[in-house]
Amino acid sequence: MQTTNQNLLNDVEEVLLMGPGPSMVHESVYKALSVSTLGHLDPYFIQIMDTVKEQLQQVFQSSNRLTIPMSGTGSAGMETSFVNFIEPGDPVLILINGVFGMRQKDVAERLGAKVDTMEYEWGTPVLVDEVEKKLRQNNYKIVAMIHAETSTGVANPVAEVGELVKRTDSLYLVDTVTSLGGMEVAVDKWGIDIIYSGTQKCLSCPPGIAPVSVSDRAVEILRNREAKVPNWYLDLTMIINYWEGEKRVYHHTAPINMIYALHQSLFNVIDEGLENAWARHLKNHKILVSGLEDMGLTMFVDPGCRLPMLNAVVVPDGVDEGIVRSRLRQEYRIEIGAGLGPMAGKVWRIGLMGETCRPENVERILSALKEIL
Ligand SMILES: *Cc1c(COP(=O)(O)O)cnc(C)c1O
């Protein structure tokens, strides 16, 4: 039997998080986590819940009533977005050009959807003309895609595909885990029916919450399901009764302090101004790219569809990418990301998400890489 009881937290170092998430957390958000825990039906906590819903509507640019933070990380948002709307045999189209598109396919297939896909080479975007043709020839209940494909650094044409989906009866489902807070996301304007995000990317909050927003049309479809939602924990028909209405009904205990942290991080984003936050991401991304190119490094993605907050850099021939990453971590206290899946060994992923996205951090990673390489 173990009898030791060690506390390891005193030895956690501050690391500059420049990977694909989590990103740096602002002091004010750490402070929010340590505010006194209230009961999950406390009147003051309910006031905070209502404010968080309004903040999320602002950040999503949506008037969707059903706009709430789900308990769990971004993947819980993904699961919520599919499990509530799919019934076995439903035709679903998923546009795939990276790991997270593959994950959407896996989630939809597990629910018994009839999944059709269009796949694009990793590092290139979804092609709008091809989607148009596909939608003319088929009827889908849901068309799903990833806005910011974090595994490759590609921005997908969510607004353009939205224009096409608007002409059909399909529900439009979009993953904005990496994009929200770092580039434009306009739920109502783009005709998105089901959207999810995460806290630990451009919202700069620790991981643990998945903001979700659902259009009235999609809520109607949810209400008219034939069978119950097959996942109890993520069942929006029950969770709505905790987040809406005069009398709040307990479903599961909300992660109170994480909701505080989200409240604070949304406050920070709205206080900066959405446009200002997007502009900051773009500006620092450009400084980073020109610094990397000055060192002779090449970006993996073409300039026309690069994400500002996730920069995939080609590992030069003869360089062991793992050694560079571990030296960055050991000697410089900087974390960057490795390639994911088929990209392993081929790229580094340098994140400029939320609080990480500051000129001094761009400076730090560029000079560290210069010394190591
Ligand atoms: C990070 C990420 C997810 C998964 O989020 P987790 O918080 O890791 O569960 C989903 N989609 C995209 C595009 C992501 O970048």
The ligand as a MOL file (V3000), in Angstrom:
LIG
                    3D

  0  0  0     0  0            999 V3000
M  V30 BEGIN CTAB
M  V30 COUNTS 15 15 0 0 0
M  V30 BEGIN ATOM
M  V30 1 C -9.1170 20.8100 -30.1870 0
M  V30 2 C -10.1710 20.5200 -31.2050 0
M  V30 3 C -11.2470 19.6630 -30.9430 0
M  V30 4 C -11.3530 18.8190 -29.7060 0
M  V30 5 O -11.4040 19.5510 -28.5650 0
M  V30 6 P -10.9670 18.8860 -27.1660 0
M  V30 7 O -11.0710 20.0450 -26.2550 0
M  V30 8 O -9.5740 18.3830 -27.3380 0
M  V30 9 O -11.9250 17.8220 -26.8410 0
M  V30 10 C -12.2310 19.5340 -31.9180 0
M  V30 11 N -12.1400 20.1850 -33.0780 0
M  V30 12 C -11.1090 20.9930 -33.3730 0
M  V30 13 C -11.0620 21.6940 -34.6880 0
M  V30 14 C -10.0960 21.1770 -32.4440 0
M  V30 15 O -9.0630 21.9760 -32.7370 0
M  V30 END ATOM
M  V30 BEGIN BOND
M  V30 1 1 1 2
M  V30 2 1 2 3
M  V30 3 2 2 14
M  V30 4 1 3 4
M  V30 5 2 3 10
M  V30 6 1 4 5
M  V30 7 1 5 6
M  V30 8 2 6 7
M  V30 9 1 6 8
M  V30 10 1 6 9
M  V30 11 1 10 11
M  V30 12 2 11 12
M  V30 13 1 12 13
M  V30 14 1 12 14
M  V30 15 1 14 15
M  V30 END BOND
M  V30 END CTAB
M  END
